[in-house]
Amino acid sequence: MKGSTYKRCRCRGADGKEIGADCPRLHRKDGSWNPRHGTWYFQIELEPGPNGKRRKLRRGGFESEDDAEDAMDEAKEKEARGGNAQADELTGPYLDDWLKAHKGLRRTTRQLYEGHIRNYLKPHLGHIRLHRLRVKHLDAMFEAIDVENAVTVQANEDRRGLRAAGCCAGCLACR
């Protein structure tokens, strides 16, 4: 994984846009970095994502170049261990990308996965950042599914009971 560090600031030019790395105050007259202006950032070129697209990770706000390099090394290690160094990705879009990347699935398998993602995973987990997803979130999802299922089962039993009792000739509950 390639990576680099750089320094930039949040100063704005006359047009109101950030100057970033081109700020003249970032460097001293001798060309060295000004320690009192700007912060350090790192950028890493990650492995392509599940959709095959190029991924970059950028983080900033570090006091020194060494701090930025240490954070970059941690992100590289996390990515190498199979973790997701791009901490801002939501679970919902990740699941969509994952499904798109698995082109060799049989039609019925794809439909099953799409149904699970649409009906269970995205409604319960889609808003959670991928790096923050924990077992407690999965437990809460399964608990909510159990509650929804119990409500559905009870409604079906009530409807069947009314139909068997023949409460009326044509109400919606008896159809």
C-alpha positions as CSV (number, residue, x, y, z in Angstrom):
1,M,0.0,0.0,0.0
2,K,1.4,3.3,-1.0
3,G,1.1,6.3,1.3
4,S,2.4,9.8,1.8
5,T,2.2,12.6,4.3
6,Y,1.7,16.3,3.5
7,K,0.9,19.5,5.2
8,R,-1.9,21.9,4.5
9,C,-4.0,24.6,6.1
10,R,-7.6,25.9,6.1
11,C,-6.7,29.4,4.9
12,R,-8.9,30.9,2.2
13,G,-8.0,32.9,-0.8
14,A,-9.7,36.1,-2.1
15,D,-12.2,33.9,-3.9
16,G,-13.3,32.2,-0.6
17,K,-11.8,28.8,-1.6
18,E,-9.3,26.9,0.6
19,I,-5.7,27.4,-0.4
20,G,-4.7,24.1,1.3
21,A,-1.1,23.0,0.5
22,D,-0.5,26.2,-1.6
23,C,-0.7,28.5,1.4
24,P,2.4,30.7,1.5
25,R,2.5,30.7,5.3
26,L,3.1,26.9,5.4
27,H,6.8,27.4,4.5
28,R,9.4,29.6,6.0
29,K,11.6,31.8,3.8
30,D,14.3,29.1,3.8
31,G,11.7,26.6,2.4
32,S,11.3,24.5,5.6
33,W,7.9,23.8,7.1
34,N,6.5,26.5,9.4
35,P,5.7,24.6,12.7
36,R,3.1,27.3,13.7
37,H,0.9,27.0,10.6
38,G,-1.2,24.2,9.2
39,T,-1.6,20.6,10.2
40,W,-0.2,17.3,8.8
41,Y,-2.3,14.8,6.8
42,F,-1.7,11.4,5.3
43,Q,-3.1,9.6,2.3
44,I,-3.0,5.9,1.5
45,E,-3.9,4.1,-1.7
46,L,-6.0,1.1,-0.6
47,E,-6.9,-2.1,-2.3
48,P,-9.9,-1.7,-4.7
49,G,-13.3,-1.9,-3.0
50,P,-15.9,-4.6,-3.5
51,N,-17.1,-2.8,-6.6
52,G,-13.6,-2.7,-8.1
53,K,-13.3,1.1,-7.7
54,R,-10.1,2.7,-6.5
55,R,-10.1,3.7,-2.8
56,K,-8.1,6.3,-1.0
57,L,-7.9,7.1,2.7
58,R,-7.1,10.6,3.8
59,R,-6.9,11.8,7.4
60,G,-5.6,15.0,8.9
61,G,-5.3,17.3,11.8
62,F,-2.0,15.9,13.1
63,E,0.4,18.1,15.1
64,S,3.6,16.7,13.5
65,E,4.7,14.7,10.5
66,D,5.6,11.8,12.9
67,D,2.0,11.7,14.2
68,A,0.7,11.6,10.7
69,E,3.1,8.7,9.8
70,D,2.1,6.8,12.9
71,A,-1.6,7.1,12.1
72,M,-0.9,6.1,8.5
73,D,1.0,3.0,9.7
74,E,-1.9,2.1,12.0
75,A,-4.4,2.4,9.1
76,K,-2.1,0.3,6.8
77,E,-2.0,-2.4,9.5
78,K,-5.7,-2.4,10.0
79,E,-6.3,-2.7,6.3
80,A,-3.7,-5.5,6.1
81,R,-5.5,-7.4,8.9
82,G,-8.7,-7.3,6.8
83,G,-10.3,-4.4,8.6
84,N,-11.8,-1.4,6.9
85,A,-9.5,1.6,7.2
86,Q,-12.1,3.8,5.6
87,A,-14.0,4.4,8.7
88,D,-16.7,6.7,7.3
89,E,-18.5,4.0,5.2
90,L,-22.0,3.1,6.2
91,T,-23.1,-0.5,6.3
92,G,-26.0,0.0,3.9
93,P,-24.0,1.3,0.9
94,Y,-21.3,-1.3,1.7
95,L,-23.9,-4.1,1.4
96,D,-25.1,-2.7,-1.9
97,D,-21.5,-2.6,-3.2
98,W,-20.8,-6.1,-1.9
99,L,-23.9,-7.5,-3.7
100,K,-22.9,-5.8,-7.0
101,A,-19.4,-7.2,-6.7
102,H,-20.7,-10.8,-6.5
103,K,-21.7,-11.2,-10.1
104,G,-21.4,-15.0,-10.2
105,L,-24.3,-15.7,-7.9
106,R,-27.2,-17.8,-9.1
107,R,-30.5,-15.9,-9.7
108,T,-32.2,-17.4,-6.7
109,T,-29.3,-16.9,-4.4
110,R,-29.0,-13.2,-5.5
111,Q,-32.8,-12.8,-4.9
112,L,-32.4,-14.3,-1.5
113,Y,-29.5,-12.0,-0.6
114,E,-31.3,-9.0,-2.0
115,G,-34.3,-9.8,0.2
116,H,-32.3,-10.2,3.3
117,I,-30.3,-7.0,2.7
118,R,-33.5,-5.0,1.8
119,N,-35.8,-6.4,4.5
120,Y,-33.5,-7.0,7.5
121,L,-29.9,-5.8,7.2
122,K,-30.3,-2.3,5.7
123,P,-33.3,-1.2,7.9
124,H,-31.6,-2.3,11.1
125,L,-27.9,-1.8,10.3
126,G,-27.7,0.4,7.2
127,H,-27.3,3.7,9.2
128,I,-24.3,2.4,11.3
129,R,-20.7,3.2,10.2
130,L,-19.0,-0.1,9.2
131,H,-16.1,0.4,11.6
132,R,-18.6,0.9,14.5
133,L,-20.7,-2.2,13.7
134,R,-20.6,-4.5,16.8
135,V,-22.3,-7.7,17.9
136,K,-24.7,-5.7,20.1
137,H,-26.1,-4.2,16.8
138,L,-26.7,-7.7,15.4
139,D,-28.3,-8.8,18.6
140,A,-30.6,-5.8,18.5
141,M,-31.5,-6.6,14.9
142,F,-32.4,-10.2,15.7
143,E,-34.4,-9.1,18.7
144,A,-36.4,-6.6,16.5
145,I,-36.9,-9.3,13.9
146,D,-38.3,-11.7,16.6
147,V,-40.7,-9.0,17.8
148,E,-41.9,-8.3,14.2
149,N,-42.4,-12.0,13.6
150,A,-44.4,-12.4,16.8
151,V,-46.7,-9.5,15.8
152,T,-47.2,-11.0,12.3
153,V,-47.9,-14.5,13.7
154,Q,-50.4,-13.1,16.2
155,A,-52.1,-11.1,13.4
156,N,-52.3,-14.2,11.2
157,E,-53.8,-16.2,14.1
158,D,-56.4,-13.6,14.8
159,R,-57.3,-13.4,11.2
160,R,-57.6,-17.1,10.9
161,G,-59.7,-17.3,14.0
162,L,-62.1,-14.7,12.6
163,R,-62.4,-16.5,9.3
164,A,-63.0,-19.8,11.0
165,A,-65.7,-18.2,13.2
166,G,-67.3,-16.7,10.1
167,C,-67.6,-13.2,11.7
168,C,-69.1,-11.8,8.6
169,A,-69.6,-12.5,4.9
170,G,-67.3,-10.0,3.3
171,C,-65.2,-7.9,5.7
172,L,-61.5,-7.4,5.0
173,A,-60.4,-9.5,8.0
174,C,-62.3,-12.6,6.6
175,R,-61.0,-12.4,3.1
